[in-house]
Amino acid sequence: MKQYILDNLQNFTYMNDKGLSDFLISLLVALVLGLVIFLAYRITYSGVAYSKRFNVSLVMLTLITTMVMAVISNNIALSLGMVGALSIVRFRTAVKDSRDTTFIFWCIGIGICCGVAQFALAAIGSAVIFLFLIIMGQIHSDGKYLYVIRCGRADEKAVESIMFLYFRTLQMRSKNIHENEVEFIYELSERTIKKARKKNEDEVTDRLFKLDSLIVANLVMQTDDMTR
């Protein structure tokens, strides 16, 4: 076993003439598929804080994984050393969205396939994932909104009556009562808001601002990654 490991430590036959051309082909395919991932992330991103730097890092991760796999694929000693090195390294960069983690795994998977010259698997897998993202991107859920209203204690009942008059199917999430103020937080669906606008000529904010003690009325949209 000791002699086998020593032989593998000296076995760097990948970078001969044929191996170099194969390595360049692997990098080229990885670059093309990495750009596909870049395009998929850019098209399907629905948040407000798109990071081009992170997107470029996905392409770099694909190329780096391909390079690492090309080196260790024919050398058991390097493979064991790489496992040991990765077990020591701790990556502390926070990933804000779980969706970004799936793209990272996608890049690593493509890099592994390209590193061992499994180009068909990488291309077919990327095509299926890309198609899945495009299809799921066309499906939109009924958005949820939070209506935050703050007014004086004198208009507490008036606010409740106006909200019930405009939105029959609303849910009160919170009601914070202070000494001189009351804060209401209602949850509404996008469909309910559109129906109320068609049914009533005046906006609900116009009715609310007719109250003497109204301080603020905010309509906040809830999304998966952040509230805006």
C-alpha positions in Angstrom: 0.0 0.0 0.0 2.9 2.4 0.9 4.6 1.7 -2.5 1.2 2.2 -4.3 0.8 5.6 -2.7 4.3 6.6 -3.6 3.8 5.6 -7.2 0.7 7.7 -7.4 2.5 10.7 -5.9 4.9 10.5 -8.8 2.2 9.8 -11.4 1.5 13.2 -13.0 0.8 11.9 -16.5 -2.3 14.0 -17.0 -0.4 17.0 -18.4 1.2 15.3 -21.4 0.3 16.4 -24.9 -2.9 14.5 -25.1 -3.8 15.3 -21.5 -3.3 19.0 -22.0 -5.7 19.1 -25.0 -8.3 17.1 -23.0 -7.9 19.5 -20.1 -8.4 22.5 -22.3 -11.5 20.9 -23.8 -12.8 20.3 -20.2 -12.2 23.9 -19.3 -13.9 25.1 -22.5 -17.0 23.0 -21.9 -17.1 24.1 -18.2 -16.9 27.7 -19.3 -19.8 27.3 -21.7 -21.9 25.6 -19.1 -20.8 28.1 -16.5 -22.1 30.9 -18.7 -25.4 29.0 -19.0 -25.6 29.0 -15.2 -24.7 32.7 -15.3 -27.6 33.4 -17.7 -30.0 31.2 -15.7 -29.3 33.0 -12.5 -29.7 36.4 -14.2 -33.0 35.5 -15.9 -34.7 33.8 -13.0 -33.5 36.2 -10.2 -36.6 37.9 -8.8 -35.2 39.8 -5.8 -34.1 43.4 -5.5 -30.4 42.9 -4.6 -29.0 41.2 -7.6 -25.2 40.7 -7.3 -23.3 40.4 -10.5 -20.2 39.6 -8.5 -21.8 36.5 -7.0 -23.0 35.5 -10.5 -19.5 35.8 -11.9 -18.2 33.8 -8.9 -20.5 30.9 -10.0 -18.7 30.7 -13.4 -15.3 30.8 -11.6 -16.4 28.0 -9.2 -17.3 25.9 -12.2 -13.9 26.3 -13.7 -12.0 25.8 -10.4 -13.9 22.6 -9.7 -13.1 21.3 -13.2 -9.4 22.1 -12.7 -9.3 20.4 -9.3 -11.1 17.3 -10.6 -8.8 17.1 -13.6 -5.8 17.0 -11.2 -7.1 14.5 -8.7 -9.1 12.2 -10.9 -6.1 9.9 -11.7 -4.3 10.2 -8.5 -5.5 8.6 -5.3 -3.0 10.3 -3.1 -4.0 13.8 -4.3 -7.7 12.8 -3.8 -7.1 11.9 -0.2 -5.1 15.0 0.3 -7.8 17.2 -1.2 -10.4 15.6 1.2 -8.2 16.3 4.1 -7.6 19.9 3.0 -11.3 20.6 2.5 -12.1 19.2 5.9 -9.8 21.8 7.5 -11.0 24.8 5.6 -14.1 26.6 6.9 -16.0 28.9 4.6 -17.8 31.6 6.7 -19.4 33.6 3.8 -23.1 33.8 4.6 -25.5 32.8 1.8 -28.6 34.9 2.2 -30.9 32.9 0.0 -31.2 29.1 -0.1 -31.7 29.4 -3.8 -28.1 30.7 -4.1 -26.9 27.5 -2.4 -28.5 25.3 -5.1 -26.7 27.3 -7.8 -23.4 26.7 -6.0 -24.1 22.9 -6.0 -25.0 23.2 -9.7 -21.7 24.7 -10.4 -19.8 22.1 -8.4 -21.7 19.3 -10.2 -20.9 20.7 -13.6 -17.2 21.1 -12.6 -17.1 17.5 -11.4 -18.6 16.2 -14.6 -16.3 18.3 -16.8 -13.3 17.3 -14.8 -13.8 13.6 -15.5 -14.9 14.3 -19.2 -18.5 13.4 -18.6 -19.7 16.2 -20.9 -23.0 14.6 -22.0 -24.1 14.3 -18.4 -23.2 17.9 -17.6 -25.0 19.2 -20.7 -28.2 17.1 -20.3 -28.3 17.9 -16.6 -27.9 21.6 -17.1 -30.5 21.7 -19.9 -33.1 20.0 -17.6 -32.3 22.3 -14.7 -32.4 25.4 -16.9 -35.8 24.3 -18.4 -37.1 23.7 -14.9 -36.1 27.1 -13.7 -37.7 28.8 -16.8 -41.0 26.9 -16.2 -41.1 27.6 -12.5 -40.4 31.2 -13.1 -43.6 31.6 -15.0 -45.7 30.4 -12.0 -46.6 33.3 -9.8 -48.2 33.0 -6.4 -50.9 35.3 -5.0 -48.7 38.0 -3.3 -49.2 38.9 0.3 -49.3 42.4 1.6 -49.2 44.0 5.1 -51.2 47.1 5.7 -49.7 49.0 8.6 -52.0 51.8 10.0 -51.2 54.0 13.0 -53.7 56.4 14.4 -55.0 57.9 17.7 -57.1 56.0 20.2 -60.1 58.1 19.2 -60.3 56.6 15.7 -59.7 53.0 16.7 -63.2 51.8 15.8 -63.3 54.0 12.7 -60.2 52.3 11.2 -61.6 48.8 11.9 -64.9 49.8 10.2 -63.2 51.2 7.1 -60.9 48.2 6.7 -63.8 45.8 7.0 -65.9 47.9 4.6 -63.2 47.8 1.9 -61.7 44.3 2.5 -64.2 41.7 3.6 -61.6 38.9 3.7 -58.7 40.4 5.7 -56.8 39.1 8.6 -55.5 41.2 11.5 -52.0 40.1 12.2 -51.3 42.5 15.1 -52.9 45.3 17.1 -50.6 47.3 19.3 -52.3 49.6 21.7 -50.3 52.5 23.3 -51.4 55.2 25.6 -52.4 57.6 22.8 -51.9 55.6 19.7 -53.0 52.3 18.1 -51.1 50.4 15.4 -52.9 47.9 13.2 -51.2 45.3 11.0 -53.5 43.6 8.5 -52.6 40.8 6.0 -54.1 41.1 2.6 -53.8 39.2 -0.7 -53.1 40.9 -4.0 -56.5 39.6 -5.3 -58.3 41.2 -2.4 -56.7 44.5 -3.0 -57.6 44.5 -6.8 -61.2 43.5 -6.0 -61.5 46.4 -3.5 -60.2 48.9 -6.1 -62.8 47.7 -8.6 -65.6 47.8 -6.1 -64.9 51.2 -4.6 -64.3 54.5 -6.3 -62.1 56.0 -3.6 -58.9 54.4 -2.4 -58.9 53.1 1.2 -56.0 55.5 1.9 -58.2 58.4 1.0 -60.8 57.3 3.5 -58.2 56.7 6.2 -56.6 60.1 5.8 -60.0 61.8 6.4 -59.6 60.7 10.0 -58.2 63.4 12.2 -55.8 61.3 14.2 -54.3 59.2 11.4 -50.5 59.2 11.6 -49.3 56.8 8.9 -50.7 54.1 6.5 -48.2 51.8 4.8 -48.7 49.0 2.3 -45.8 46.6 2.5 -45.2 43.7 0.1 -44.0 40.4 1.5 -41.5 38.4 -0.6 -39.5 35.2 0.0 -36.1 36.9 0.3 -37.1 40.2 2.0 -39.9 42.5 2.9 -40.1 45.6 0.8 
